[in-house]
Amino acid sequence: MRYYDKVTPDGTKDLLFGECDQRSQVTKTLKDLFGAQGYRRVMTPALEFYDVFGKAAKYLPKETMYKLTDHKGRLMVLRPDCTVPAARLAATRLKGMPMPLRLFYNQNIYRMFPELKGKSTEINQVGIELIGGVPLRSDLEVVELASRSLDIISGGKYRLELCHIGYFKAIMDSLDVDEDTKEDIRFQIEQKNYASLTDMLGKYQDSRAAQALLKLPRLFGGSEVFEKAYELFDENGARESLDYLKGIYEYLQTLGLGDKVIIDLGLVNLAEYYTDLIFRGYFRGIGEQVLSGGRYDTLIKEFGEDHCSVGFCINVDLASQKVQPMPEAIPEVLVFAPDMKFLSKAVHHRRTLEDQGVLTENCVFDTMEEAFDYAKMRGIPKVHLVGEDITVCLTRTTPGK
């Protein structure tokens, strides 16, 4: 029998000292930023009933969820997403509170990716949800906050991609194909697989919608994208979606974001989840998306309430790669009481030093030799010997030698 007592499960890992510091730097920076904008922290259970996410099955495939049962045999899941529990919270315990609700969270999600070996299955996220309010004003607030979050972590080395899923939906609704084919088309656009997309849409050469879909993955860039998109397709609500997206893009330009904001009309993943605006954030040197967000006005309806909502989450593990670890803090003094009867005096001495801002460490060895050997290995420059008196020794010399 093979035992797995010395390894972590696939997709997880232990975090060591510097890695923990990097994560803490990212989460503190973002939590301070969100708190300063009026967002309040919430926490939801790591264990949720499957039904909470069962309603959102079209957004979160059940195959990706870690499932277990409680003592009553009820099906549970490890939280695979933070937005759905926030929607549940808004529709239950926060029901009746003044709108809009500004919420933020910092917690782990758990998802299985059996086809992607090496991908993290335990992901720490920091994110916000803005529930209620006028959609346009809310979108402008959240996208600006997303941009600022990326900027403050990366030192300005980021890009923010914007899309309006309404443009894609308008084109798809104009194409006379079944739902399975639509999903296949969506997937090929998401993957920017031009060859497969051409094969699938080849028989619809007379359809304006099909021709627009063929070019959709290439609609990527700056303000010039809008002119091309209007030309390609402007029916069935497509023009209105582009007008809305253009307004947000131009607003961000007035904030001086320049070429950090990019339009990508091929952002069509989770098309059933998002209702309007979609955005993604990337850091220079990191291939995966660090930030993802958008508007999902139908989600809270799944829990019996009707509120528009928009938000984003940041993958803290990826974001931490852009933060330099803090230098390890080496104690200045090792406090050692060779005689056990002076231990309480040693504690008081350490507290006095700490009150003076001196970083100390308590010695848990019995002999002088062990204490000084340890101090030398750790690089601690001084040892304070506590007895009737307190003797200050440098670690390069051991008393009695």
Backbone torsions as a table, in degrees:
resi	resn	phi	psi	omega
1	MET	NA	137.2	179.3
2	ARG	-92.6	133.1	178.6
3	TYR	-105.4	144.9	-178.7
4	TYR	-116.6	41.2	-173.7
5	ASP	-86.7	-6.8	-178.4
6	LYS	-120.4	12.3	179.1
7	VAL	-131.3	162.4	175.4
8	THR	-97.5	156.1	179.2
9	PRO	-61.1	157.2	177.9
10	ASP	-53.2	136.0	177.0
11	GLY	84.3	2.4	177.6
12	THR	-124.6	165.2	177.7
13	LYS	-159.3	157.7	171.9
14	ASP	-78.9	144.8	174.2
15	LEU	-107.5	130.3	179.7
16	LEU	-97.2	-172.0	-166.4
17	PHE	-53.0	-60.4	-177.9
18	GLY	-63.4	-37.2	178.7
19	GLU	-63.5	-39.8	177.1
20	CYS	-64.1	-40.7	178.8
21	ASP	-63.8	-41.4	179.1
22	GLN	-62.4	-44.5	179.1
23	ARG	-62.8	-42.4	-179.3
24	SER	-63.4	-38.2	177.9
25	GLN	-61.4	-44.6	-178.9
26	VAL	-64.8	-48.9	-176.4
27	THR	-65.7	-39.7	179.1
28	LYS	-64.8	-44.2	179.7
29	THR	-58.5	-46.3	-176.8
30	LEU	-72.0	-40.3	179.3
31	LYS	-64.7	-38.3	176.2
32	ASP	-64.3	-41.8	179.7
33	LEU	-63.0	-48.6	-178.0
34	PHE	-65.9	-40.9	178.9
35	GLY	-61.6	-36.5	179.4
36	ALA	-68.2	-18.4	179.0
37	GLN	-96.6	6.8	177.5
38	GLY	92.0	9.7	178.1
39	TYR	-85.5	139.5	-177.5
40	ARG	-114.1	142.8	-172.9
41	ARG	-79.5	139.1	171.6
42	VAL	-129.1	157.4	175.2
43	MET	-133.3	135.0	177.2
44	THR	-116.3	158.5	-175.9
45	PRO	-64.1	145.9	172.6
46	ALA	-67.9	-27.8	175.8
47	LEU	-101.7	123.7	176.7
48	GLU	-126.9	157.4	171.9
49	PHE	-67.6	142.4	179.4
50	TYR	-56.7	-32.9	-177.5
51	ASP	-58.4	-31.0	179.3
52	VAL	-59.1	-41.2	-178.5
53	PHE	-96.3	-17.0	176.4
54	GLY	-59.8	-36.9	177.8
55	LYS	-66.1	-26.9	-178.2
56	ALA	-101.5	25.8	-174.7
57	ALA	-58.9	-31.0	-180.0
58	LYS	-70.6	-19.7	177.0
59	TYR	-92.3	-36.8	-175.1
60	LEU	-124.6	101.5	-178.8
61	PRO	-55.9	133.3	-177.0
62	LYS	-63.7	-22.3	-179.8
63	GLU	-66.4	-19.2	-178.1
64	THR	-91.8	-3.8	-174.2
65	MET	-93.6	141.9	171.1
66	TYR	-83.2	121.7	-174.0
67	LYS	-116.1	149.3	175.2
68	LEU	-157.5	173.5	179.7
69	THR	-120.3	152.6	176.6
70	ASP	-91.9	-172.5	-174.6
71	HIS	-68.8	-12.5	176.9
72	LYS	-101.3	5.5	178.4
73	GLY	83.3	8.4	-179.7
74	ARG	-79.4	142.3	-176.4
75	LEU	-77.8	127.8	-179.4
76	MET	-121.4	164.2	173.5
77	VAL	-136.5	150.2	165.5
78	LEU	-75.4	133.1	-172.4
79	ARG	-48.4	113.2	179.5
80	PRO	-92.7	-3.0	-173.0
81	ASP	-161.9	149.8	179.4
82	CYS	-99.1	-23.0	-175.8
83	THR	-73.6	-41.3	-179.0
84	VAL	-62.0	-46.0	175.0
85	PRO	-61.8	-33.4	176.9
86	ALA	-65.6	-36.6	176.0
87	ALA	-65.7	-42.6	175.8
88	ARG	-59.1	-43.3	-179.6
89	LEU	-63.3	-43.5	-179.7
90	ALA	-63.6	-32.9	-177.1
91	ALA	-86.8	-8.1	-176.6
92	THR	-121.3	-87.5	-174.0
93	ARG	-67.0	-26.5	-179.9
94	LEU	-98.6	5.9	179.5
95	LYS	-61.5	133.6	178.0
96	GLY	91.5	-8.7	178.2
97	MET	-73.3	152.5	179.7
98	PRO	-57.4	136.6	177.9
99	MET	-97.7	147.8	5.5
100	PRO	-83.7	157.4	171.7
101	LEU	-93.2	129.3	174.7
102	ARG	-113.7	110.2	-175.4
103	LEU	-120.1	147.1	167.7
104	PHE	-137.7	159.5	-176.1
105	TYR	-143.9	160.5	170.9
106	ASN	-144.9	101.7	-176.8
107	GLN	-158.0	169.5	-178.3
108	ASN	-88.9	149.4	166.5
109	ILE	-118.3	159.4	-175.4
110	TYR	-133.1	118.1	178.7
111	ARG	-140.3	143.2	175.9
112	MET	-92.4	138.7	175.6
113	PHE	-129.6	72.6	-174.2
114	PRO	-59.5	-27.5	-177.4
115	GLU	-86.7	-9.6	-177.4
116	LEU	-119.1	87.7	-178.3
117	LYS	-66.6	135.5	179.0
118	GLY	93.4	-10.4	179.4
119	LYS	-78.2	140.4	-178.4
120	SER	-64.3	135.5	175.5
121	THR	-104.6	-13.9	173.9
122	GLU	-116.6	113.3	-171.3
123	ILE	-125.0	126.5	176.2
124	ASN	-87.4	130.9	-177.7
125	GLN	-126.6	146.7	164.5
126	VAL	-120.6	133.1	-177.8
127	GLY	-156.0	172.0	178.6
128	ILE	-129.9	156.6	171.1
129	GLU	-134.4	128.4	174.0
130	LEU	-112.2	108.2	-172.1
131	ILE	-111.0	124.4	-176.0
132	GLY	93.6	-177.2	-178.4
133	GLY	86.4	173.7	178.7
134	VAL	-77.4	128.8	-174.3
135	PRO	-51.5	-48.1	-175.5
136	LEU	-63.4	-48.4	-179.6
137	ARG	-63.1	-38.2	178.8
138	SER	-65.4	-43.7	179.0
139	ASP	-61.2	-42.6	-179.9
140	LEU	-62.4	-41.4	178.8
141	GLU	-63.3	-47.7	-173.4
142	VAL	-71.1	-39.5	179.6
143	VAL	-67.0	-38.9	177.5
144	GLU	-64.6	-39.7	179.5
145	LEU	-68.9	-35.4	175.2
146	ALA	-62.1	-44.5	179.2
147	SER	-62.7	-42.9	-179.8
148	ARG	-65.9	-36.7	178.2
149	SER	-62.0	-46.3	178.4
150	LEU	-62.4	-41.5	-176.6
151	ASP	-65.3	-44.1	-174.4
152	ILE	-70.2	-29.7	179.2
153	ILE	-82.2	-40.1	-172.7
154	SER	-94.2	-5.8	-176.0
155	GLY	68.5	32.7	177.6
156	GLY	88.8	-0.8	-177.7
157	LYS	-97.3	74.3	-176.5
158	TYR	-150.0	170.3	169.0
159	ARG	-140.9	148.2	179.8
160	LEU	-120.6	122.0	-178.6
161	GLU	-103.8	134.4	-177.8
162	LEU	-117.6	147.1	175.8
163	CYS	-151.2	159.6	170.9
164	HIS	-123.2	113.2	-174.6
165	ILE	-65.0	-18.1	178.4
166	GLY	-62.3	-30.4	178.8
167	TYR	-65.9	-47.9	178.5
168	PHE	-62.0	-44.3	-178.5
169	LYS	-64.2	-37.4	178.5
170	ALA	-62.7	-40.4	178.7
171	ILE	-67.8	-46.2	-178.1
172	MET	-63.0	-38.7	179.4
173	ASP	-66.5	-18.2	179.3
174	SER	-92.7	-2.6	-179.3
175	LEU	-102.1	126.3	-175.1
176	ASP	-85.6	77.4	176.9
177	VAL	-137.7	164.1	-179.3
178	ASP	-78.1	170.7	-174.3
179	GLU	-64.4	-36.9	179.2
180	ASP	-63.6	-41.7	178.5
181	THR	-65.8	-38.8	177.6
182	LYS	-60.5	-41.6	179.7
183	GLU	-66.2	-38.9	177.0
184	ASP	-62.3	-42.4	178.9
185	ILE	-63.1	-45.5	-180.0
186	ARG	-57.6	-43.9	-177.9
187	PHE	-63.4	-42.1	-179.3
188	GLN	-66.6	-35.2	176.8
189	ILE	-68.0	-43.4	178.8
190	GLU	-58.4	-41.2	-179.6
191	GLN	-80.9	-5.6	-175.7
192	LYS	53.8	42.6	-180.0
193	ASN	-91.5	87.0	-173.5
194	TYR	-64.0	-37.9	-176.6
195	ALA	-64.9	-49.5	-179.6
196	SER	-65.0	-38.5	179.9
197	LEU	-63.8	-40.1	178.4
198	THR	-63.8	-41.7	178.6
199	ASP	-62.5	-42.5	-176.2
200	MET	-69.5	-36.8	-173.4
201	LEU	-98.9	1.0	-177.0
202	GLY	-57.6	-34.8	-176.3
203	LYS	-80.4	-1.8	179.5
204	TYR	-111.8	39.7	-173.3
205	GLN	-61.5	-25.9	-178.9
206	ASP	-85.6	-3.9	-176.8
207	SER	-91.3	125.9	176.7
208	ARG	-63.7	-36.3	179.6
209	ALA	-63.5	-42.7	-179.9
210	ALA	-64.3	-41.2	179.0
211	GLN	-64.9	-35.8	177.1
212	ALA	-66.7	-41.9	179.8
213	LEU	-63.2	-35.6	178.8
214	LEU	-62.0	-33.0	-176.7
215	LYS	-96.4	-7.4	-175.4
216	LEU	-57.2	-44.0	-179.2
217	PRO	-61.9	-18.9	-178.2
218	ARG	-95.0	-1.8	179.3
219	LEU	-82.6	80.6	-170.8
220	PHE	-143.6	125.3	179.0
221	GLY	153.4	-144.4	-177.3
222	GLY	-98.4	-146.1	-174.2
223	SER	-62.1	-22.9	-179.6
224	GLU	-63.9	-20.3	-179.4
225	VAL	-62.5	-35.1	-176.1
226	PHE	-64.5	-43.7	179.7
227	GLU	-60.4	-43.4	178.6
228	LYS	-64.3	-40.5	-176.8
229	ALA	-68.7	-41.8	177.1
230	TYR	-59.4	-41.0	-178.4
231	GLU	-66.3	-39.9	-177.7
232	LEU	-66.8	-48.4	-175.1
233	PHE	-160.1	126.0	-179.7
234	ASP	-138.6	25.3	-177.7
235	GLU	-105.2	169.7	167.3
236	ASN	58.5	30.7	179.6
237	GLY	96.3	-3.9	-178.4
238	ALA	-65.3	-41.6	-179.2
239	ARG	-62.2	-43.2	-179.4
240	GLU	-62.6	-38.8	178.0
241	SER	-64.1	-42.6	178.7
242	LEU	-66.3	-39.0	177.8
243	ASP	-59.5	-43.4	-178.8
244	TYR	-64.1	-47.3	-179.2
245	LEU	-64.4	-38.8	179.8
246	LYS	-63.5	-38.0	178.2
247	GLY	-62.0	-41.8	178.7
248	ILE	-67.5	-42.4	178.9
249	TYR	-60.1	-45.9	-179.0
250	GLU	-66.9	-34.5	176.3
251	TYR	-62.2	-44.6	-179.8
252	LEU	-66.1	-31.0	176.1
253	GLN	-65.9	-34.7	178.7
254	THR	-68.4	-18.6	177.0
255	LEU	-85.8	1.4	176.8
256	GLY	83.3	22.6	-177.4
257	LEU	-81.5	-17.6	172.1
258	GLY	51.3	-128.2	-174.1
259	ASP	-82.5	7.9	175.5
260	LYS	-75.7	-18.3	-179.6
261	VAL	-105.5	127.4	-176.1
262	ILE	-126.8	142.7	174.0
263	ILE	-92.9	129.9	176.3
264	ASP	-136.2	97.6	-178.2
265	LEU	-77.7	0.2	174.7
266	GLY	-91.1	6.8	176.0
267	LEU	-78.6	88.0	-173.2
268	VAL	-121.8	13.0	177.1
269	ASN	-71.2	152.3	-176.3
270	LEU	52.4	45.0	-177.7
271	ALA	-62.2	-27.1	179.1
272	GLU	-83.2	-16.0	-177.6
273	TYR	-84.6	-50.1	-178.4
274	TYR	-87.1	145.7	-177.9
275	THR	-107.3	-23.3	-175.3
276	ASP	-144.7	-102.8	-176.3
277	LEU	-69.8	139.6	171.4
278	ILE	-131.1	142.4	174.5
279	PHE	-146.5	153.0	-179.0
280	ARG	-136.6	145.3	179.6
281	GLY	-122.7	139.3	-179.3
282	TYR	-130.7	147.5	172.6
283	PHE	-103.8	145.9	176.1
284	ARG	-61.4	128.8	178.3
285	GLY	93.0	-4.6	177.7
286	ILE	-121.4	118.0	-173.8
287	GLY	-72.0	-30.6	-177.9
288	GLU	-82.7	155.4	175.5
289	GLN	-69.1	134.4	179.9
290	VAL	-93.5	-32.0	-178.1
291	LEU	-127.1	139.6	173.3
292	SER	-141.2	143.2	-179.4
293	GLY	-168.6	-179.1	179.6
294	GLY	162.8	-172.9	-179.6
295	ARG	-102.8	133.9	-178.3
296	TYR	-138.2	79.8	-172.1
297	ASP	-75.9	-13.7	-178.0
298	THR	-97.6	-9.0	-172.5
299	LEU	-64.9	-46.9	-176.3
300	ILE	-67.7	-23.5	175.6
301	LYS	-60.8	-27.7	178.2
302	GLU	-61.6	-20.2	-178.7
303	PHE	-110.3	15.4	171.9
304	GLY	92.3	1.9	177.7
305	GLU	-119.4	159.0	-176.4
306	ASP	-124.9	92.0	178.1
307	HIS	-134.4	137.1	173.0
308	CYS	-73.7	152.5	-176.5
309	SER	-154.7	150.0	179.6
310	VAL	-147.0	148.7	-179.2
311	GLY	-172.6	-178.6	175.8
312	PHE	-154.6	162.3	174.2
313	CYS	-132.4	153.0	179.3
314	ILE	-120.1	131.1	175.8
315	ASN	-76.2	104.8	-174.5
316	VAL	-65.8	-36.4	-178.5
317	ASP	-62.3	-40.0	177.0
318	LEU	-72.9	-43.3	-178.7
319	ALA	-61.8	-31.6	-178.5
320	SER	-63.6	-21.9	-180.0
321	GLN	-66.6	-18.7	-179.2
322	LYS	-93.2	1.6	-177.7
323	VAL	-108.3	131.5	177.9
324	GLN	-76.0	130.6	178.4
325	PRO	-64.7	144.5	177.5
326	MET	-70.3	143.8	176.2
327	PRO	-58.7	142.7	-179.7
328	GLU	-63.1	132.6	179.3
329	ALA	-84.0	110.0	178.5
330	ILE	-89.5	128.4	178.0
331	PRO	-56.7	146.8	178.3
332	GLU	-85.9	-26.3	-174.2
333	VAL	-138.6	133.4	168.5
334	LEU	-101.4	120.8	-178.1
335	VAL	-97.4	123.9	-174.2
336	PHE	-133.9	126.3	174.1
337	ALA	-107.6	98.6	-178.6
338	PRO	-57.9	-34.4	178.8
339	ASP	-99.6	123.6	-175.4
340	MET	-56.5	-26.1	-176.2
341	LYS	-70.1	-11.9	178.8
342	PHE	-102.4	13.1	-178.6
343	LEU	-61.1	-43.4	-179.0
344	SER	-64.8	-36.1	176.9
345	LYS	-65.1	-38.0	177.5
346	ALA	-62.7	-38.6	178.0
347	VAL	-62.9	-46.6	179.4
348	HIS	-62.4	-37.9	178.6
349	HIS	-64.5	-42.8	177.6
350	ARG	-61.6	-41.8	179.5
351	ARG	-62.9	-38.6	178.1
352	THR	-62.6	-44.5	178.3
353	LEU	-63.3	-42.6	179.9
354	GLU	-62.2	-38.6	178.0
355	ASP	-64.3	-24.9	177.6
356	GLN	-87.4	1.2	178.7
357	GLY	86.7	14.6	179.6
358	VAL	-90.6	129.7	178.4
359	LEU	-81.5	121.7	-175.6
360	THR	-124.0	167.2	173.7
361	GLU	-141.7	142.1	178.3
362	ASN	-85.6	136.6	178.8
363	CYS	-88.4	130.0	-178.3
364	VAL	-112.5	19.2	175.5
365	PHE	-97.5	167.1	-177.4
366	ASP	-97.0	-29.2	-172.3
367	THR	-112.3	156.8	177.9
368	MET	-60.8	-42.6	-177.8
369	GLU	-61.7	-44.4	178.9
370	GLU	-63.6	-40.8	-179.2
371	ALA	-61.8	-46.7	-177.7
372	PHE	-72.2	-35.5	176.2
373	ASP	-61.7	-43.0	179.2
374	TYR	-64.5	-45.2	-179.2
375	ALA	-59.3	-40.8	178.9
376	LYS	-64.7	-43.1	179.7
377	MET	-64.0	-37.0	-179.1
378	ARG	-82.5	-13.6	-178.2
379	GLY	81.3	21.4	179.0
380	ILE	-80.0	120.8	-171.2
381	PRO	-74.4	-25.2	-174.5
382	LYS	-132.0	148.8	171.2
383	VAL	-122.3	126.8	175.0
384	HIS	-100.4	115.5	178.4
385	LEU	-90.5	119.9	-174.8
386	VAL	-104.6	119.1	175.0
387	GLY	-146.3	-136.9	173.1
388	GLU	-58.3	-38.3	173.8
389	ASP	-120.0	172.0	176.4
390	ILE	-110.5	119.3	-178.2
391	THR	-106.2	129.1	178.6
392	VAL	-97.2	122.3	-179.6
393	CYS	-122.9	145.1	171.0
394	LEU	-85.8	143.1	-173.9
395	THR	-70.3	-15.4	-179.3
396	ARG	-72.9	-14.3	176.9
397	THR	-128.5	133.6	179.0
398	THR	-101.6	126.2	179.6
399	PRO	-53.0	138.9	177.5
400	GLY	88.3	-0.9	-180.0
401	LYS	-116.3	NA	NA
